[in-house]
Amino acid sequence: MLKTISTDKVRLGMFIQELKGPWIDHPFWKKAFKLQDVSELRKLKSSVVKEVVIDTSKGLDVESESAEISQNSDSNIVVLDQQTQDSVKPNAPVQKRISIEEEHERAKLIISESREAVVSMFTDARMGKAVSAEFAMPLVEEISSSVSRNEGALISLVRLKSQDDYTYMHSVAVCALMVSLARELNLSEREIKQAGLAGLLHDIGKAAIPLDILNKPGSLNDNEFNLIKMHPEHGHAMLLEGNITDPVALDVVLNHHEKIDGTGYPNKLNGDQISLYAKMGAVCDVYDAITSNRPYKAGWEPGVSLQRMAQWTNHFDTNVFKAFVKSVGIYPIGSTVILKSGRLGVVVDQNSKSLLTPMVKVFFSTKSRTRIPTELIDLSKREVNDKITGHEDPVVWGVTDVNKLWKE
């Protein structure tokens, strides 16, 4: 049975079905969960949420006599009897990082679900229907949870989007990149949510651009490019029409193509005129764009992309770009690197303790110029005597199946 109660009546053991109020203001990413952690209960009671919906079929009811309760006058937190407290973990551990292999299957499902939702959003927008944020909230939560478990799994997989899916899956990729970057910048939970939502919606204005221009295989002429450059303003108007008033989403949608030197669009903002979130959006948008296959060009290798972006003076904010590199890794998953031994390897996972010692799958000898049996090497291990000396373009060595190598 569902029941709406005030937050001050919530206690451990209840199943929270829904948190009332704006999603952005919720203290949790998850929508429905059993409250079993004292710290989460304290977080909920100190938040702006005034009411919650509980499901008494999955947890305790307000009227339940199964536990003796008393009020702690200092914290106003409900205290259960000793037997019940013993069954509750007082300090549940923060979600631990898991291997990329463990996260891949869940990431694939999230990508599939996200594609359907984003395609539907763009289709509705093309038909003149108001954009709704309701669909976006659970997607941002799922994407953020995946990034928390392994920051590279979903980001690396969504980079392999097909050319036909680019417009839609680019939104999912930028959402994930924004969440990861926001965490690297130590933003609050609310700000991370806002960044993720902004990333998911940042290109919604492209729904107003004719598909034959968006998917044109060749170079755009001046008129076509001018139409493309109108998508930030179209997107901003769409959000307002849909009553989406989150200031971060509105800002990023309008300003993610602005550049530090003032040569961007639509308003030629420069330096401090551009918000932190718009600067974040600019980096995330460009990185996914240049690493993805497009109708008119093949994507660049991730590591090479970071090197080239670093050389674009006055395009990105320096501090934001440095944080972005840390968030995806100096050697992002899918990057081809050359080792001191002369072997080529592809980065398959990051090492959370050091950006310089990722997990690498070696597959080619530059000395003999031949393929070698693949071998997985953890460069963080003391017994490993090899190390990365730099990025490498696999095409130079005739290798064209790097993506298959790191996905397996």
C-alpha positions, 0 to 999 in steps of 0.5 A: 500500500502506498502512503504519503507521509511527512519526512519527520515520520520517516524511519529506518526500515521503510521503503521509499517509493517516491520523494516529493518535490523537484527531482533536482532537489532530492538528496538521492539519485535513486528513485525508490529504495529501502531506507537502511542506512542511518546516514541516509535517514539523516540526509533525508531529514535535513533536506528540503524534501517535506513529504515522501511516499512509502510502500508498506508492502515492501517496508515498515508502516508508520503505524508499525509496532514491530520496533520500539521507537524513541526520539533522539532530542539532539538529532531528531532521528528515529532510533530503533530497538537494539535488535533492529539496529543490529540488522542495519548497517550504520555506515553502508560503504560508498558504492565501490568501483567495479571492473569494466567487465562487470559494468559492461552488461549493465552499461549496454542495457542503460545505453539501449534504454536511453536510446529509445527514450532520447529518440522519442524525445527528439521525435516529439520535439520535431512534431512540435510537442513540448519537451518534458524533463520527466523522461530524463530524470531516471536516465540521468540517475541510471547513467550516473550510477554506471559512472559511479561503478566504473567511470569508463564502461558506459562512456567508452561503449557509447562512443561506438555509436553508429552514424545513424544514431549519432544525434541521439547517442551523443546526448547520452554520451555527453550526459555521462561525460558531464557527470564524470567531470562534475564528480572530478570537479567535486561538485555537490550531488545537486550540481552533478544532477544538474550537469547530467540533465544539461548534458542529456538535453544540450543538443535538443535544438537539433530537433529543429534542424532538417535531417538531411542537413544533420546527416549530410555525408559531405561538408556543409555549405554556409547556409546549412552551417548557419542553420546548424548554428541556430540549434542552441537558441532553438533548444533554449526555446524548447526547454522554456516551452516545456517549462524546464526552468533549471538554470544549468540546463538552460545555460548549457543548451544555449552556451555549449558552443561558446569559446574562451576567446569569444569566437563561439556562438550564438553570443560570442561570449568570452572568458568569465562571461561563460559559466562553469557548466557551459565550459564543461559542456563545451569540452564534453560535447567536442570530445564525444563529437571528435571521437565518434564516427560521423556521416562525413568522417571517422572518429579520432582515437581517444588519446589522440583526440585529447592531445589535439584538444590540448593544442586548441588554444583559447577554445576551452577553459584550461582548468576545466580541460585538465579536470576533464582529462583526469575524469576520462584518463590520460589514456582513455579506454580504447586508446592505443598506446606504445610501450617501452618494450615496443609493443602496441596495446589498447587501454581496456580499463583505468587504474583508480590510483594512477592515471599513468598505469591503466590496464592494457591489452598488448597485441602488436610488436612494432619491432617485428611489425607483426601481430602477437598473441594478446596479453592483458597487462596491469601496469600498476603491478610492481612486477611489471617492467613495462610502461607507456611511452606515448599515444600511437595511431594504430592505422599507421601500423595497419591495425583497424580492429582496435575497438574489437580488441578492447571490447572483448 
